[in-house]
């Protein structure tokens, strides 16, 4: 039986494809930050409250980066919710607690949008009205 006739296999294949596309988008964004002098301190860092796609160094501070991939940048942007950002802020607080300056560490939250052509648009200091 092939994937077109078996719904579970087709769903599994779509899920795997989506996962790999997301990983590829994160790799692309991490390279972009690295090229701009912000090396990744962590990738897919998981705390008790959630996961952060990329944590990049910015001097003595850090940049928390949420990567969203979709057909277009506009469509990707709609996938970032206030609830998700709050979860990332909470998780980021856990991360900085382990740094030398702790909660006094300078932080920034960016959203990196990746379209189907691999173009990246970074929104620095992103925020969403609740």
N, C-alpha and C positions, 0 to 999 in steps of 0.2 A: 504494500500500500504506500503511495507517495504522499507528500505533505499537502497536496491539493485536495486529497480525498479524506484525510484524517484531521479533523479540527484540532485535536490536542497537539499533534506534531506541528501543524501550521502555526498555532499559537506559540509553541515552544520556540520555533524558528524565528518568529517575529520578535519574541522577547530577547532571544540571543542576539539578533541583529541590532535591536535597539540598544542593548547593553554595550555591544562593541562600538556602536556609533557614538554613544556617550563617552566611552573611554577614549576614543579617538579625539573627540572634541576637547576633553580635558587635557590630553597630551598636547594638542595644538595651543590651547590657552596657556598651559604651563610653560611651553617654549617661548611664547610671546612675552610673558612676564620675565622669564630668565633673560631674554634678549634686551629687555629694558632695565636690567640690573636688579631684578627682584627674584632671587632664587627661591624655589619651593622649599619650605621647611617641612611640609607634610602634604601628603595627597590622601584624600578620602579619610581624613582624621575623624575618628569616632570617639565621641564622649558619651556620657550617660544620657544626654538629652538629644543627641542626633549626630549628624555627619556633616563635615565641611569638605567640599570638593578639593579646594587648594588653599593652603595657607602659605603665603609668600612673605619674604622678609622685605622690610622697607626701612633700612637703617636700623635703628633700635626698636622700631615698631613692626607691626604685622598687617598684612592685608588678607582678609577673609574673602575668598572668591567663590561665588556660586556660578556654576556653568550650566547654561540652558541651551539645548540644541533643538532646532526645529527647521521646518522648511524655510522660514523667513525670520529675520530678527524680531519683527513685530509679533509674530506668533510665539516665538520663544519667550519674549518679555511677558506675555500673558500668563505664563506658567510659573511665575514667581509670585507667591502669595504673602500677605502680611504674616500669617501664621508660620509659614516656612521661615521667613526672615527672623521672626522672634525666636524660633528654635535655633537658628544659626547664631544669633546674638548670644543666646544662653550657652550654646556649645562653645562659642568663642571665648566666653568668660571662663569656662573650664580650662581651655587651652592656655590662656595668658596667666592663669593662676600658677602655672608651673614655670613661668619665665622669671628672670631676675627682678624685673620691675613689677611683676604681678599685675594687679588691676590698674596700675598706673601706666602700663604699656600703651603707647599710642597705637590705635587700631583704625582700620578703614574697612568698609564693606563694599565690595565691587560685585557687579553682576556682569558676567561675560556671556554674550549672546553669540551663538554660532549658527549660521544658516546652512542649507544643504550644499552650498558650494564651498564651504569651509571658511567663509569670511567671518571674521571676529569683530564684534563691536563691544567695547568695554564701557560700562557705565560706572564711573568712579563715585564713591560715596553715595551709593544707591540707597534709596529709602522708598517705602510704600506707605501711603496714607491708609490708616486702618479703616 
